[in-house]
């Protein structure tokens, strides 16, 4: 005679379990002793072993304990290691014990998945749900922008740490990128590379994000520097090259239609606009002074009207910016540099970091007196936005609640540019040499890896 039981068990660590079973008097009841679920990174493959899913049956061998997937996972599939490209719906406890069953994630953005199953020893049946926790989507491509000497380039590094130098040229029939690329940004469809030429005829090279093949050129720019996206548009900061007197000239930010890849508007800002950053419905533009190095303002543009609604005074020569967890904007101000007759630096005045409270536009400034870094990319925020990394005579890390600059060096070196991987928080630091190098550090300040790239790398752009 068989008796039928209905049991409801609570959450077992990561997975939920509901059991219905039939107990044959001549066959011992199996016990689903482990149902822990798994945790893996986005797009990864993870083994499901006996440590994650295990049935114990005193009178049945593992090879005869058979699992059947009744509801398949939605964001990946189960496979046997003998062929991880083909999904399986049946496996045994022996397969799990031998680590032969894996979950293959499909790269979607969902952070959880699950599958329902039954497991039987031939007579008795258990049912359960196996839970899967997926980490944030991982970066698939790292694009290092190299300023070069006569021609710039892009180095592509994939998630397997494989390096392809001159990547733009290699996928565009040998066409060179151009002289002195300054910055790069990427959205869902396209990558935009801002190229500032010595001739005063700069442009934005647009490539399709999926294959990096040329799509369009946005021209009619004199000295473009940075690009930012907001409200379905792109914005390009544009200045002037050096004239004989290094005179101060007010400049503009161009509005770009992302459908036609053409300029549709022009917004007057301060002199030598450089970095731009979006916070809320405002675009903040750092006005460095250009070749005169004598501006000290940030223009605030309403992205709905494309009008300057405020001009904020900060320390001298603002060049780079970062946004923190509160939406406040931190401005790196390189200061006014003085030289002797041989163009040797003899002093830097009014350098510092200015924090703009984006709620009330109040400015808190901190003085920098020990700058030895002359890069443009000098500041960035941590993944959670609660720390600010900046360079002076080294790399420093500052909590956004601190009221004074730190004195302890985070990384005892300076670089030509730095960026933060927004998924795992690693710092990517560029050495401006030929050939160039990119060093990767953990959020704890430990060096993880190093890559050789093109000449004079200044930044890294991260893409899925």
Secondary structure as GFF3:
##gff-version 3
##sequence-region A 1 464
A	DSSP	beta_strand	2	8	.	.	.	ID=ss1
A	DSSP	beta_strand	18	24	.	.	.	ID=ss2
A	DSSP	beta_strand	31	35	.	.	.	ID=ss3
A	DSSP	beta_strand	38	40	.	.	.	ID=ss4
A	DSSP	beta_strand	45	48	.	.	.	ID=ss5
A	DSSP	beta_strand	53	56	.	.	.	ID=ss6
A	DSSP	three_ten_helix	62	64	.	.	.	ID=ss7
A	DSSP	beta_strand	66	71	.	.	.	ID=ss8
A	DSSP	beta_strand	76	80	.	.	.	ID=ss9
A	DSSP	beta_strand	83	87	.	.	.	ID=ss10
A	DSSP	beta_strand	90	92	.	.	.	ID=ss11
A	DSSP	alpha_helix	93	97	.	.	.	ID=ss12
A	DSSP	beta_strand	101	105	.	.	.	ID=ss13
A	DSSP	beta_strand	112	120	.	.	.	ID=ss14
A	DSSP	beta_strand	125	134	.	.	.	ID=ss15
A	DSSP	beta_strand	141	146	.	.	.	ID=ss16
A	DSSP	beta_strand	153	158	.	.	.	ID=ss17
A	DSSP	beta_strand	163	164	.	.	.	ID=ss18
A	DSSP	alpha_helix	167	171	.	.	.	ID=ss19
A	DSSP	beta_strand	181	186	.	.	.	ID=ss20
A	DSSP	beta_strand	190	195	.	.	.	ID=ss21
A	DSSP	beta_strand	202	208	.	.	.	ID=ss22
A	DSSP	beta_strand	214	221	.	.	.	ID=ss23
A	DSSP	beta_strand	224	230	.	.	.	ID=ss24
A	DSSP	beta_strand	233	238	.	.	.	ID=ss25
A	DSSP	beta_strand	250	257	.	.	.	ID=ss26
A	DSSP	beta_strand	262	271	.	.	.	ID=ss27
A	DSSP	beta_strand	273	279	.	.	.	ID=ss28
A	DSSP	beta_strand	282	287	.	.	.	ID=ss29
A	DSSP	three_ten_helix	290	292	.	.	.	ID=ss30
A	DSSP	beta_strand	297	302	.	.	.	ID=ss31
A	DSSP	beta_strand	307	313	.	.	.	ID=ss32
A	DSSP	beta_strand	318	323	.	.	.	ID=ss33
A	DSSP	beta_strand	329	333	.	.	.	ID=ss34
A	DSSP	beta_strand	336	339	.	.	.	ID=ss35
A	DSSP	beta_strand	345	349	.	.	.	ID=ss36
A	DSSP	beta_strand	352	356	.	.	.	ID=ss37
A	DSSP	beta_strand	363	367	.	.	.	ID=ss38
A	DSSP	beta_strand	379	381	.	.	.	ID=ss39
A	DSSP	beta_strand	387	391	.	.	.	ID=ss40
A	DSSP	beta_strand	395	399	.	.	.	ID=ss41
A	DSSP	beta_strand	417	420	.	.	.	ID=ss42
A	DSSP	beta_strand	427	431	.	.	.	ID=ss43
A	DSSP	beta_strand	436	441	.	.	.	ID=ss44
A	DSSP	beta_strand	447	453	.	.	.	ID=ss45
A	DSSP	beta_strand	457	463	.	.	.	ID=ss46
###
